[in-house]
């Protein structure tokens, strides 16, 4: 197949692309083609603009691009940058697919469990219809709506509502490890907020599984089957590192330091992958202990 990938040099993309090399052609979108070839190898073809791609020759599009959501404080300008980096590119891809006479048969587009907004301790799957209206929800909703413009009888659209991706290098875990290694880790706020996580190996394998199963479409929760509270996550991470994890981070301190962005850490949701399991995807890491043990 010919596979077109955006966001290929990001955390998920770097782990995914080696599994795609056996395909006929892998084209990636990158602002820096030299960097893309260094990170991903010279078997892939790197382009700087989607106008260089003939979507009539593409079989699968995997859209993972987007400005990191927690890199900078959420000013109005930064919020717009976050939105534009996701929605504008996705709309361009959808337009290119819709304009093709022989369009890709599969469009897998990124989203996040932020779609559901902050929730209490109830378990949430893809059928949940009462999201909390806040920035993360509106961002993901508009992002998904942009992808769904490509949907047709010829093209199925799959929306990856991704949780916290755990990997050895990069992502959320790398930001947590320094404090925990220094015995300064612990729960955030009351620690009751949900953390819906997924091991990077399951993240990549789930994408590959979706590619191979044309009966899967629409929203897909890319999370492990067993979400935990922030308090439980902290305890498990401390155990994996053989470190205590009892230093709480008061919510008001994070609010001062991070502003509105702190809501991502002080609120959460318990999301489960009903659709993936219904379609018989088998998670390699169902429980947090085994996931952390393999990573740290």
N, C-alpha and C positions, 0 to 999 in steps of 0.2 A: 504493500500500500504506500501511498504518498501521504505523509502526516505533516501537518503544519502546526507548530507550537509557538505560543507567545509566553513570555515569562520563563523561558528555558534556563536562564542563568540564576533564577531564584532557588530557594530551598527545595521546593517540590520538583521543579524542572530539572535541576542538576541530578537528582536521584532517578527521575523518570527516563531521561533521554538515553542512558545506556541500554535500557530495555527495549528501545525502539530501533536500535541500529540495524537489526536484521531486516527491517523493512526496506523496500525499494529506494525510497527517498524520504529524508527527514529535513524539512526546512524550518528554521527558527527565525523569529523576528527579534532583532537586537539593535540597540543604538550603537553598539561597539562590536562589529563583526569579528575583529581580532580577539577580543576578550572571549566571545562566544566560542570561537574555535579552540582557544587555549583551554577553556573549562570543559568543553563538551567533545572535543576531538574534531578531526578534519573530515570525518565521514558525514557530518551534517553540513547543510548548506545554510549559511547565515545571510539574511537580507535586512535592510534598514527600513523598509517601508512595505506595507502589504500590497501596494500597487505592483510590486515585483513578483507577486504570486498569482498564477493562473488558477483560480479556484475550480475551474473545470477539470483540472488534473489532480485535485486534492481529494482524498477519501475521508480523512478524519482531521478535524481542527480541535486542538486542545488549548484553551485560552486561560492562561494562568497569570497574566501580567497585571501589575497594579502597584502604585506607590505604597511602600510599607506603612501600615496604619498606625504604628506606635513609635515611629522614628522621631516625630516632632510634635510639640504641643499643638492642640487643635485650635488654631486661630481660624477666622473665617476664610482666610486665604489658603491655609493648609487643608481645610475641609474641601475646598473647591478643587485643590490639586489631587486629593485622594479620589474624589468623584470623577474628575476628568480622566485620570489615568486608567480608570476601569471602564467607565460608561462610554466615553468617546471612542476608544479603541474597539470595544465590543460592538458598538453600533456600526462602525466601519466594516467589521468582519461580517456582521449580519447582512449589511447591504450588499457586500461582495458575494456572499452565498446566494442571496435572493436574486441577484442579477445573473447568476450562472445558469447556463442551459443544462449542465451536468454537474450539479452542486455536490459537495461532500455529503456522504450519507449520515455522518455523525458529527455533531458539534457539542463538545464537552466544554462547558464554560464555568469558570470559578464563581463562587459565591462564598458565604460564610454563615455559621450558625448565628451570627449577629442579626440575621434576618428575623429571628424570633424576639429580639430585644431582651431586656431583663425579665426574668421569670422567677417564680418561687421554686419550691422543691418538687413540683409535678414533673413527670417524665414526658418529654415532647418528641413526637416523631413527625414525619413529613405531612401528616394529615392535620396538624395543628393549625388553627385558623384565627388565633387571637394574639398576634404579635404586639409587643409594646412599642408604641410609635416613638422612636428616638432616632438619632443620627445613624446608628448602625443598621437599624431596620430599613430606613428610607434609602440608604446607600445600597444595601443588598437587593432591595425590591427593584430599584431603578436599574441596577446592574443586570438582574435576571430578566427584567422586561426587555432590556436591550438585546439580550441573547435570544429571547423567544421570538423576536422579529424574523429570525432565520428559519423558524419551524415551518415545515411543509410536508407534503406526502413523500417528498424525496429526502428530506433531512430531519432527523430526530435531534432534539435538543436536550441535553442532560445538564442539570444545574448542581454543581458540587458545593453543598453547604458544609464547608470544612470547619472542623473544630481546631483545638490547639494541637499543632503538629509537633511531636516530640522527636528530636534527632540528636545525634552526637555533636554535630557542629551546626550552629545557626539556629534560628527559631527561638521560641520561648524558653527552652531549657537552658540555652547558653546564657540567657540574661539572668536566670535564677541561680545558676550554679555558684558563681563567686560568693554570694552572700551565704549560701548554705554550707559551702566548704569552710567558711570562716566562722561557722556556728552562729551566724546572724540571721538564718532563715526562720520562717514561721508563717502562720496564717495571716491573711490580709483582712482587716476589719474583724467581723465576728466569725469569719471562716466558714459560714454556712452557704455561701454562694456556690453554685454548681460550676464544675470544670469538666467540659466535655472534650476529651483528648483523643488523639489517634497516633499510633507509631508510624514513623515515616515509611517503614516497609509496607504496612497496610495501606497507607495513602497511595503509594505508587501502584501496588498490586490491585487496588480497587479501581483505579483509573484504567488499567489494562483489562480488568474484568469487564468493565462497562463497555470498552471498545469491542469486546468479543461477543457481547450479548445484546443484540439489537432490540430485544423486548424491553429493555430498561430505558426509561426516559423521564423527563421532568425533574423535580427536586430529589436529591439523594443526600442524606446526611452522612458526610464522611467523618464519622466518629466511631470510636470503639463501643462495644455493647454495654460497658460498665462505667458511666460517668461517676465522678466522686465530688465531694465537697472540697473547697479550698483547704480546709483544715486537714482532711484526709490526704489530699495531695501532698501537703507540706510534710506530714508525718511520714508518708511513704518515701518521699525524696530524701528526707533526713536518714531514714533507715538504709536506703540504698547506698548512701555515702558514709554510713556509720557516724553520723553527726546528729547532735540534738537539733530540734526544730521547734523551739518554743518562743522565739522572739517575734511577737506580733507587730504588724505594721498598722498603726491606727489609720482608719479610712480618711480622717480629716487631714492628716499629714500628706497623704497621696493627693488629696484634692488641692491642697496648696501647691504641691510640687508639679502636678500634671494637669490641673484644671479638669475640664469635662472628660478628657481622655481617661482619667482615673476610673470612670464608670466601667470600663472594660475589665478592670481588676476587682472592683468592689461589688459588682453585680455579676450575674451569670445565669446559666440555665443547664438543666440536666437533659441532654439530647441523646436519643438512641437511634441506631441505624436500621429501622424497621424494613425499609425498602431493600437495602443491600442483603439483609438476612432472608427476606422473603424470596429473593432471587438466588439464594443459596451461596452467596459469597461467604467464605469461611475465614474469619479473622485469625491471623497468626498470633496477635497479642490482644486477648480479650480483657485481661486484667492489668491494672496499673503496675503491680509489683513486678510481673514478668517483663513488662515494657521497660521500666526503669532499670531493672537489673541488667538488661541487654545493652543499655545505653550508657550507664554511669558506673 
